[in-house]
Amino acid sequence: MTTFGLIGYGKIGERHVEHIIAHPEAQLHSIFDIKADRLNLFRNKYKGIQTYDSLKGILNDPAIDIITICTPNSTHADIAIAAMKAGKHVLVEKPMAISKVDCEGMIHIALKTGKSLFVVKQNRFNPPVQAVKKLVDEKKLGKILSVSVNCYWNRNEWYYKSSDWKGKKAFDGGTLFTQFSHFIDVIYYLLGDMQILHAQMANVSHKGMIEFEDTGIVSFLLKDSHAPGVLHYTTSAFQKNMEGSITIFAENATIKIGGKYLNTIDYQSTNGFDITDLPAGAASNNYGDYEGSMSNHDKVIDNVIQSLNGKVEIMTNAYDGLKTVEIIENIYQVAVHTGS
């Protein structure tokens, strides 16, 4: 039995709690949140599970094997490092951190303490992503010619007003960190690293709500294939999420992983290896007033447990988490901001 301690009982923390409790080889031992109302909400819903009113308290609990971190983006690194120094494995929500330097510090402590550091990248488990990954690994696609990534979501005023950290650059990091780091990760997972050529960004519909862009267009080259690519993202889609897709143009196929969350095959023309009979994907993370990415956290939790037990390899290791942050940092470093 793997015992979990959870830090940060917000929207995504609730998802982790549900899946940890539901897993037959997991036990949710305790949680900590700095907000008393969140702790009270948890106590009212889950009787008999311990709550802590200090970070030190939960980190020093000898019964906990692994700490799950579901706190604001900018706090991930410090909490993860403290947890590993306290002798705990760590599962950290995306993004791993909001700077490459912080990611490197986390990996250094993981190596120094011998503790495992896992990063949540649940879209890797999406059936269409796994199907295309298999084609890539088997080299059926041939040479990659180009790639197009579209991320068209909606984040409304309530989304930002209901949070004390989202939209604030120092805590959030930016739209690519909070909304679309999963898409950067899936590009890296399927097609390798990227060289960022140019990025144009603007805040077109969230003035006064956020301290960074809500829309961007990024051009890049895939380092392995030298294929050109473009990423167009926005949180200004009218009223609701519209699309989250990756289209790969290759020597032997054109395939579009689409839907709103990389959860369907929207188009394929292949040289005799069409993707068929995909298992149904999970539903999205529905938070009532908005939707997030695919809810594969049950698969993430299971993968972590089986990895700690030596049965499987981890789906997303700390180096992969660092690469996503590095790519996003590189995008922001070259970005030209317009005044629209």
WOSULUR-V399487 format. One record per residue. OMEGA is omega in whole degrees, 0 to 359 (none if undefined). NEAR is the number of other C-alpha atoms within 12 Angstrom. Layout:
# WOSULUR-V399487
((OMEGA | NEAR) (OMEGA | NEAR))
This chain:
# WOSULUR-V399487
((179 | 21) (183 | 28) (184 | 32) (165 | 40) (184 | 45) (178 | 51) (179 | 46) (183 | 41) (173 | 34) (183 | 31) (182 | 27) (175 | 32) (177 | 33) (179 | 32) (180 | 30) (180 | 41) (181 | 37) (186 | 25) (175 | 26) (180 | 36) (183 | 27) (185 | 18) (184 | 26) (181 | 17) (181 | 22) (173 | 30) (173 | 30) (185 | 36) (185 | 33) (175 | 41) (174 | 48) (171 | 41) (181 | 35) (183 | 23) (182 | 22) (181 | 18) (178 | 16) (177 | 24) (179 | 30) (177 | 22) (179 | 18) (182 | 30) (181 | 21) (183 | 14) (185 | 14) (180 | 20) (173 | 15) (176 | 13) (187 | 24) (173 | 27) (177 | 33) (177 | 30) (176 | 22) (176 | 20) (181 | 28) (182 | 20) (183 | 23) (181 | 36) (182 | 37) (180 | 23) (185 | 28) (183 | 20) (185 | 23) (177 | 31) (188 | 35) (178 | 43) (174 | 54) (186 | 51) (181 | 50) (185 | 39) (177 | 40) (188 | 39) (187 | 39) (182 | 33) (187 | 31) (187 | 36) (183 | 42) (181 | 27) (180 | 39) (180 | 48) (179 | 37) (180 | 29) (180 | 40) (177 | 37) (178 | 26) (175 | 29) (181 | 28) (164 | 38) (184 | 41) (167 | 49) (184 | 51) (176 | 50) (175 | 46) (346 | 46) (180 | 51) (174 | 55) (177 | 47) (169 | 41) (178 | 34) (180 | 27) (178 | 19) (177 | 29) (179 | 39) (177 | 27) (178 | 27) (180 | 43) (178 | 33) (181 | 24) (177 | 30) (179 | 31) (182 | 19) (183 | 16) (183 | 22) (180 | 18) (179 | 29) (180 | 40) (183 | 47) (179 | 43) (180 | 47) (173 | 44) (192 | 43) (180 | 45) (175 | 46) (181 | 41) (180 | 37) (182 | 37) (179 | 30) (179 | 39) (179 | 42) (180 | 28) (179 | 31) (176 | 42) (179 | 28) (178 | 20) (178 | 29) (182 | 27) (179 | 16) (177 | 13) (180 | 19) (183 | 24) (186 | 32) (182 | 22) (175 | 22) (185 | 32) (177 | 25) (180 | 32) (178 | 37) (183 | 35) (179 | 38) (179 | 37) (185 | 41) (184 | 36) (175 | 32) (169 | 33) (188 | 35) (183 | 29) (180 | 22) (182 | 19) (182 | 24) (181 | 24) (180 | 17) (181 | 17) (177 | 20) (179 | 20) (180 | 25) (182 | 31) (178 | 37) (190 | 24) (185 | 23) (182 | 21) (186 | 28) (180 | 33) (181 | 34) (184 | 39) (180 | 44) (178 | 42) (190 | 40) (182 | 38) (196 | 37) (177 | 43) (177 | 45) (182 | 45) (174 | 49) (181 | 51) (182 | 42) (174 | 39) (180 | 42) (181 | 35) (183 | 33) (195 | 36) (176 | 40) (188 | 28) (182 | 30) (168 | 37) (183 | 29) (182 | 30) (186 | 25) (175 | 25) (176 | 30) (185 | 29) (177 | 31) (169 | 30) (189 | 28) (184 | 23) (183 | 24) (179 | 28) (183 | 19) (180 | 16) (184 | 26) (184 | 34) (181 | 24) (185 | 35) (167 | 40) (184 | 40) (178 | 39) (173 | 37) (186 | 33) (172 | 38) (184 | 29) (171 | 33) (171 | 29) (187 | 30) (183 | 20) (186 | 18) (185 | 24) (178 | 20) (177 | 26) (178 | 28) (177 | 35) (175 | 33) (176 | 39) (182 | 33) (177 | 39) (169 | 39) (183 | 43) (174 | 29) (187 | 24) (171 | 15) (185 | 17) (177 | 21) (183 | 30) (189 | 25) (167 | 34) (190 | 42) (172 | 40) (177 | 45) (181 | 39) (173 | 42) (185 | 29) (183 | 30) (185 | 21) (182 | 23) (163 | 30) (184 | 33) (175 | 39) (170 | 33) (189 | 40) (192 | 30) (175 | 30) (193 | 31) (183 | 44) (187 | 45) (178 | 37) (167 | 36) (185 | 35) (180 | 23) (171 | 22) (170 | 27) (188 | 21) (178 | 23) (174 | 17) (179 | 14) (177 | 21) (176 | 23) (182 | 30) (173 | 17) (176 | 12) (173 | 17) (179 | 17) (177 | 16) (177 | 27) (174 | 24) (177 | 23) (171 | 26) (182 | 26) (183 | 19) (178 | 20) (182 | 12) (176 | 19) (178 | 24) (175 | 28) (182 | 37) (182 | 39) (182 | 37) (178 | 33) (185 | 32) (173 | 38) (179 | 31) (177 | 31) (181 | 36) (180 | 46) (180 | 33) (178 | 33) (181 | 42) (181 | 34) (177 | 22) (178 | 24) (178 | 28) (176 | 18) (185 | 12) (181 | 12) (171 | 14) (179 | 18) (181 | 31) (181 | 31) (180 | 38) (185 | 31) (179 | 39) (177 | 29) (177 | 37) (177 | 42) (183 | 39) (178 | 36) (179 | 42) (179 | 40) (180 | 34) (179 | 38) (176 | 43) (180 | 32) (177 | 27) (182 | 34) (181 | 31) (182 | 19) (189 | 22) (172 | 24) (183 | 20) (178 | 23) (186 | 17) (182 | 14) (none | 14))
